[in-house]
Amino acid sequence: MATVQVRDVPDDVAAIIAEKANAEHKSVSAYLRDLMAADVQRELQRRAIAQWNADLKQTQQKLGIPVRSTVSSADVVREIRDGYDRGSE
């Protein structure tokens, strides 16, 4: 495993981190490790979504499907609500 060292952490920041770690019954190292792991998880999800969007766009282009919808989601919701109001749905 890698070792990460952070220098020049302001005293007030270090104190708050220590308090939060203590409140979660963790060491400062464990608390910071969990924060970093959560940040990496969010980044991996962001990257996966970006890749999925790129793949989707490429597939849409190959199939000749418009990449952008000309209908807004608000229009779709309005149409569905109007259908309920007319009793057709």
N, C-alpha and C positions, 0 to 999 in steps of 0.2 A: 504494500500500500504506500501511497505517496504521503509525504509530510508537507503541510502548508504552514508557513509562518507569516504572520501579519505584524508589521512594525508600525509604530507611531499611531497607535489607536488612542484617541483622546480619552482622558480619565473618565469623563462623564459617560461616554459610550461604553467603555469597559465595565463601568459600574452597573449600568442598566442591563447589559448582557449577562453579567453575573447574577443580578437579581432575577431575571427571567429564567435563567438556567436553574437557579435554586428553586423557583416556583414550580418548575416542571420536574424537580427531583433529578436533575441531570448535572453532570459536570459541564463546565464551559465548553470543553472540547466536544462533548457529545451534543450539546445544544447547537453549536456552530456547525458541526458535521451534519446534523439533521436539517438545518437551514440550507446548507449548500446542496444537500441531496434533493430537497424539495425544489430548489431553484433549478437544478439540472433536470429534474423530472418535468417541470413546466417548459423548459427549453426543448427537451426532446419531444414533448407533445406539440409545441409550436412548429418544430421542424417537420414532424410527421404530417401535420395538417397542411403545411406549405407544400410538401411533396405530393400529398393527395390532391390538392388543388391543381398543381402543375400537371399531374397525370390525368386528372379529369378534363382539364382544358385541352390537353393533347388528344385525348380520346374524342372529345366533342368535335375538335377540328377534323380528325380523321373521318368521323361519321357525318360531317357536314351539319352538325347541330350548332345553332347559334350559341356563342359563348356567353353572351349576356341576354338576359330575359328582357323583353320589351314591356312586360307587365310588372308593375310594382306589387310588392307583397301587400301593401295597403289596399290596392285595387282588388286583389284576390279575396282578402278578408271582407271587404265591403260587399263584394258580389255574393259571398257565402251568407253573410248576414241578411242581405236583401232576399236571398232565397228562403231563409228561415221566416222572414217577415211575411213572404207571400205564401208560406206553408208548403213549398215544393220540396223541402228537405226535411 
